[in-house]
């Protein structure tokens, strides 16, 4: 995007990470001089590579000059970001919340609106990905930074102390203005991802024999039912909604024999619904979905109601799997949506 000759775009392969790192050092030098050891004060180029790989790094240019940057990413995942399990606040792991970090503007260009435009671009990107909130943290004694974020609509919700830092941090959150027509579908997409993660964590504890045992489910085993979820939710319905195509697959087809790969495909697929929904115009929800059934018959159904069916269908089959886990004497996760809502509503 271009704003008053200022261009804001994602970092690409042709951009210099060395130059980005130098910008961070320059922008954070005054904070470091006050004794606040922000990571960006002296982070290595390797650390910059590591951080930008975690999300979308936006750059602000005027001509060839790099003026600013910000990083926006999704929530931390305990299975991938091991340290996040020790957080005393849920905001960095909430599925409806994007995380903003590595925000910097060249000191020579501060006070000219570059930072405000970078923040607006990052928040717009988070909104387009289906997030409801953006969160960030900064040094508690950095009063001017905190006031700058407050003027942009962020409010303090918690305090944290990161290992190795010379200061306490405040966690700040800003709600994003989402379309009312998208609120319900985005909630269901978030719940679908939350429940999928919890279920797969429980399933991972099964022996391979128990995992593939015919327990009398409609698709026989836990493995068979998970394959059906991959077929139904992702390979059929997602493509009907996202691409307007109607693949021909048998509902009981084993499309992924490897259980670990199957789990990853289910998680990756569940994460794709919210950005898809967020990108639709409001008018789509009042329309119809035209597709061809797996029997080759044309079908036309109400768009919003059919989307609800997709998430309801997945809930149905997760319930079958939890029943199988209980029958096998295995721990069974609580998957009622109210538990997700309670987690999200717990004090920060």
N, C-alpha and C positions, 0 to 999 in steps of 0.2 A: 504494500500500500504506500502511496505517496501523499504527504501532507505538507503543503507549503514548501516544496522543494526538498523536504526531508523524506527519505525513503526508508520504510521499515519492512524488513523481509526476514525470512528464516535464514540462518547460516547454511551455506552450501559447501560442497567439496572444494570449491575454488577459494574460499575465504581463509585467511591466515589465522590460525589459532594462536600463534605467537603474538600477533598484533592484538588479538582479543585479550590475551593474558596481560599484555603491557597496558592496555586500557584499564583493566581491572586494578592493576597495581596503582596506576595514576589516580583513579577515582577514589580508591580506598586509602590512599596515603595519609590524608588528614585524620581519618579515623584511627589508623594505626598509631599516629603520632600522639594520640590521646590515651594510648595504652590499651585500646580495644583490638584484640587480635582476631578480627574477622578473617575468615579463610581467604578471601580475595585479596587481602593485604599483600601476601607474598606467595600465593599458590603457584605451583609449578605448571608448566605447559601440560605435563602429563595429567595433573589434577584437573586442569581446564577441560581436557579431552574427556576425562571421566565424568565430569559434571554435565557437560553438554550432551553426552550420550544418554542421559537419564530423561531427557524431555525435548522440547522444542526451544532452541536458542534463537531469539530475535535480535537483529542488528539494526541500528539506526545509522544511516549514512546521509551525508550531504555531499553530493559529488562523489569523490573517491575517499573522503574523510570519514573514518569511523568515529561516531560521536557517542554512541551508547549501546547498551545491551540489556537484556533481561531473559531469564529462563523460566519457562512454564512447564510443569509436568503434572502427571496424575499422582494419586496417593501412593504412599510407601506401601509395599507389600511385605509383610513379615517373613514370608518364605524366601524373599530375594534381598530385602534390606534388613538383615538380622538385627541390627541395633534398634530398629523401629519398635520392636516389641517391648522395649524398656521405657517408651515414652509415657509421660504421666498425663498426656492429653490425647484424645482420640482424633483430633482435627487432621493430623498428618496421615491417618489411615482411613478416613471416611471416604466412601466411594463417590460421594457427591461433591468432593472438594478437590480443587486443583491447588498446586503449591507453586508460589512465585518466589524466585531466588535469584542470586547473582545479578542484581539490578545495579547498573552503573551508568553514569553519564560523565563524559570528559569534563573536568573542572572548568576548562576554558569555555564550555558551552552550557554550563548550568545556569538556571534562571531564564532560559529561553524557550521553555515548553517541550524540550526533548524528552525529559523524564515522564511528563504527563502523557505524551503521545505514545511512548513505549508502554506505559502501564495500561493505557486504553487498548492498545493492540493486544497485549497479553490477556487482558480480561475478555476481549472479544473472542480470542482464540479459545479460551476456556469455555465460554458460553457455547461456541460452535461445536465443542466436543461433548456437550451435554452436562457440564458441571453446574452446580447450583451456587457454590461458594468458591472464593479464592482466599487462601491463607498465606501468611508470610511471618517471619520473625525478624526482629532486630534487637540491638543492644538496648537494654532498659535505660542506661544512662544517656543514650543518644536522643535527647529530648527533641531536637529539631527534626530528626528522621521520623520519630513517632508522630509528631505534629503534622508532618507532611503527609503521612499515610492516613491520619485521621481526617485531614481535609479532603482526601480522596474517597472517604466512605468506609475506611477500615476501623474496626473497634477492637479493643484489647479483650481477649477471652481467657488468657492464661499466662503463666510465667514458666519458663523452662531454664535449665542450665545444661549447656552442652559440655561434654567432657573436653578438658583442655582449654576452655575459654576463660578469659580473665574477667568476664562480666556475666550477669544474668541477662536472659533474653525475655522479651515479651512476645507473645503469639497474638497476631491480629488477623481478623477475618472480615471479609466483605461479601454480602449477598449479591448475586447476579440477577438481573431482571430477566426471568425466563417467561416465555409465552404461556398463559394459562392452559391453552390447548395441549401443550407439550408436557405439562407438569405431571399428569397421571401416567402417560406412557414412559416418561423418563424415570419415574418412581418404580414402575414395574421392571424396567431394564436394569436399574440399580439393584433391586431386590433379586432379580434373576441371577446377576453376577454374584451377589453376596451368598445366596443359597447354593449356587453351583460350587463356589469355593469351599463352603463348609461341608457339603456332601462329599466332594472329592477328597477332602482331608480325611474323612472317616473311612471312605472306601479304600484309601491307600494303605490302611492297616490290615486289610484282608489278605490272607494267603492267596496264592494264585488259584489253588483248587477251589477255595470258597468263592473267589471272585467269578470263576467261570462255571460254578455249579448251577444246574437247573433247579431253581427253587420254586418253580410253578408260576413265575411271573409271565405276563403276556408275551414278553420277548425272552422268556426262560430265565436267563441269568442276569446278574448285575452288569456284566460285560455286554450282554445283548441289549439290555435296556439303555445303557450309555451310548452304544452305537446307534440305537434308534433315535436318541436325543440329538446326536450329531447329524444324522440324516434329516430328521424332521425340522429341528429348530434352525440349523445352520445351512445345510446343503440344499434344502428345499425352500423353507419359508424366507430365510434371510435373502436368498438370491431372488425370490419373487418380489420382495419389497425393494431391495437395493438395486437390482439390475433389470427387473422386468422380464426375466427369463423363467422358464418352467422346466427344470431338469427332470429326467425320468429315472427315478431310483426306486428300488423296492424298499418298503418301510422296514423290513427285517434284514436288510443287506449289511453285512459286516464290512464297513468301509475302512475301519482301522483296527487291525488285530492287536497291535502293540498297546498295552494298557497305559503306559506312561505317555506315549504320544497322543493317545485318545484323550487323556485328561488335559494335556496342554491344548489340544485343538478345541476342546469344549470351553476352556477358560478364555482362550483367544477369541473364540466366536462370541462368547457372552459379553466381552468387552467392546465388541463392534456395534452393538445395538444403540447405545446412548448417542455416540456421534452421528449415526445415521438418522435417528429421530430428531436430534437437534438441528440437523441441516435441512429438514423438510419445511416448506412453506406451510403456514397454518391451513391454507385451503386444502391441502392433501387429506387432512383428517376428516373432512366432510365428503370426500369422494369415495371412489370404489377401487378395489384391487381386482384387476382382470388377470387371470392366469389359466393354465391348463393343469388339470389334476394328474396324478400319477397313473390314472387309467386312460388318459388321453382325452378327457372331456373338458370343454371350455367351462370356466366358472367366473362369476363376477359377484364379489361380496363387499359389504361395507368396509371401507378401509380401516377405520379405527377399531371396529368390533373384531375384525380379523386379526389385527395386531394384538388385541387382548387375548384372543384365542391362543396365539403362539406362546405367550407367557403362561397362560393357564394350562396349556398342554404340558409344558415343561414341569410345572408344579405337580401335576398329576403323576408323571413318571418318577419324579424325585420321591414322591410319597411311596410309590411301589418299592423303590430301592431301600428307603428307610424301614419299611415293613420287613423286607428280606433281611436287613441287618439285625433287626430285633429278633426275628425268628432264628437267626444263627447265633444269638447270644452276644452280638457285638454292640459296642457303644453306638448310640444313634444320636446324631446332632439335632438340636432344636432348630427347625427351619421356618417357624411361623414368622411372618413379616414383622409382627409386633416386636420381636426380639431385635431385629435390625433397627427399628425405629427407636427402641429403648437405648441401644448402643449410641445411636446418633444424637439422642437427646440427653445423654448422661452429662453431668457437669464436666466442663473442660478442665 
